[in-house]
């Protein structure tokens, strides 16, 4: 599936709920379904700056695709990460760099997250793009 197809799927899932408490519960459920990040990846270098809670993102490059694993110590933030992983993981660095993440606005996250969580979400997206750029550059250098 393309990044946009996955985003459309996420938007559809969230459109089933009109009450934001239900949407928060969906986020929490998504976070709880995530595979925990291995302890060896919970390092300073994987810790995201700009998040109020502790968030680690690990990027692995296999067969031209970037795969992310992550974890947070906050329930809602874990759900946000689960959405980002679902949308961006398993794509090429270029696809990740080119992606316009419209699902964040479409499902109403911007208006319903606290300013610190919004900043954290932007920091997570930025870090995932930094990883994509690094692996793209590395891949271009090897080509």
C-alpha positions as CSV (number, residue, x, y, z in Angstrom):
1,X,0.0,0.0,0.0
2,X,1.1,3.5,-0.6
3,X,1.6,6.1,2.2
4,X,-1.6,7.9,1.0
5,X,-3.6,4.7,0.9
6,X,-2.6,4.0,4.5
7,X,-3.4,7.6,5.6
8,X,-6.9,7.2,4.0
9,X,-7.4,4.0,5.9
10,X,-6.5,5.8,9.2
11,X,-8.8,8.7,8.4
12,X,-11.6,6.2,7.7
13,X,-11.0,4.4,11.1
14,X,-11.2,7.6,13.0
15,X,-14.2,8.9,11.1
16,X,-16.2,6.1,12.8
17,X,-16.0,8.1,16.0
18,X,-17.5,11.6,16.6
19,X,-16.6,11.8,20.3
20,X,-13.0,12.7,21.0
21,X,-12.9,10.5,24.1
22,X,-13.5,7.5,21.8
23,X,-10.8,8.7,19.5
24,X,-8.4,9.0,22.4
25,X,-9.4,5.5,23.4
26,X,-8.6,4.3,19.8
27,X,-5.2,6.0,20.1
28,X,-4.5,4.3,23.4
29,X,-5.6,0.9,22.0
30,X,-3.3,1.3,19.0
31,X,-0.4,2.2,21.3
32,X,-1.1,-0.9,23.5
33,X,-1.0,-3.1,20.4
34,X,2.5,-2.0,19.5
35,X,5.4,-4.5,19.9
36,X,7.6,-3.1,22.7
37,X,10.9,-1.7,21.7
38,X,13.9,-3.8,22.6
39,X,15.8,-2.4,25.6
40,X,19.0,-2.2,23.5
41,X,17.3,0.5,21.4
42,X,16.2,2.7,24.3
43,X,19.4,4.9,24.0
44,X,20.1,8.6,24.2
45,X,20.6,8.6,20.4
46,X,17.1,7.2,19.8
47,X,15.4,9.5,22.3
48,X,13.4,12.2,20.6
49,X,14.1,15.8,21.6
50,X,11.0,18.0,21.9
51,X,8.7,15.5,23.5
52,X,7.4,16.0,27.0
53,X,7.2,12.2,27.5
54,X,10.1,9.9,26.7
55,X,10.0,8.6,23.1
56,X,12.5,6.4,21.3
57,X,12.5,5.7,17.6
58,X,14.7,3.1,16.0
59,X,15.1,3.0,12.2
60,X,16.3,0.0,10.3
61,X,17.1,-0.1,6.5
62,X,16.4,-3.3,4.7
63,X,16.1,-4.0,1.0
64,X,15.8,-0.3,0.2
65,X,13.0,0.2,2.7
66,X,13.0,1.9,6.1
67,X,11.4,0.2,9.0
68,X,10.7,2.0,12.3
69,X,10.1,0.6,15.8
70,X,9.4,2.9,18.7
71,X,8.1,3.2,22.2
72,X,6.9,5.9,24.6
73,X,6.2,5.9,28.3
74,X,2.9,7.9,27.7
75,X,-0.3,6.1,26.5
76,X,-1.6,8.8,24.0
77,X,1.9,9.4,22.7
78,X,2.3,5.6,22.1
79,X,-0.8,5.8,20.0
80,X,0.5,8.7,18.0
81,X,3.7,6.7,17.3
82,X,1.7,3.7,16.3
83,X,-0.1,5.8,13.7
84,X,3.2,7.2,12.4
85,X,4.8,3.8,12.2
86,X,1.8,2.4,10.4
87,X,1.9,5.2,7.8
88,X,5.6,5.5,7.3
89,X,7.3,2.2,8.1
90,X,8.1,-0.1,5.2
91,X,8.5,2.6,2.6
92,X,11.5,3.9,0.7
93,X,13.4,6.9,2.2
94,X,12.3,9.0,-0.8
95,X,8.6,8.1,-0.3
96,X,8.9,9.1,3.4
97,X,10.6,12.4,2.5
98,X,7.9,13.2,-0.2
99,X,4.9,12.2,2.0
100,X,2.5,14.9,3.0
101,X,1.1,13.7,6.2
102,X,-2.5,15.0,5.8
103,X,-4.0,12.4,8.1
104,X,-2.9,14.4,11.2
105,X,-5.2,17.3,10.2
106,X,-7.9,15.1,8.7
107,X,-8.6,13.2,11.9
108,X,-8.4,16.4,14.0
109,X,-5.2,15.6,15.9
110,X,-3.9,19.2,15.6
111,X,-6.9,20.7,17.3
112,X,-7.3,18.1,20.0
113,X,-3.7,17.6,21.2
114,X,-2.2,19.8,23.8
115,X,0.6,22.1,22.5
116,X,3.3,19.9,24.1
117,X,1.9,16.8,22.5
118,X,1.6,18.6,19.1
119,X,5.2,19.7,19.4
120,X,6.1,16.1,20.3
121,X,4.3,14.8,17.3
122,X,6.1,17.2,15.0
123,X,9.4,16.2,16.6
124,X,8.7,12.5,15.9
125,X,7.8,13.2,12.3
126,X,10.9,15.4,11.9
127,X,13.1,12.6,13.4
128,X,11.6,10.0,11.0
129,X,12.3,12.3,8.1
130,X,15.9,12.8,9.3
131,X,16.4,9.0,9.4
132,X,14.9,8.8,5.8
133,X,17.2,11.5,4.6
134,X,20.2,9.9,6.2
135,X,19.4,6.5,4.7
136,X,18.6,8.1,1.3
137,X,22.0,9.9,1.3
138,X,23.8,6.7,2.4
139,X,22.0,4.7,-0.4
140,X,22.8,7.4,-3.0
141,X,26.4,7.3,-2.0
142,X,26.6,3.5,-2.4
143,X,24.8,3.6,-5.8
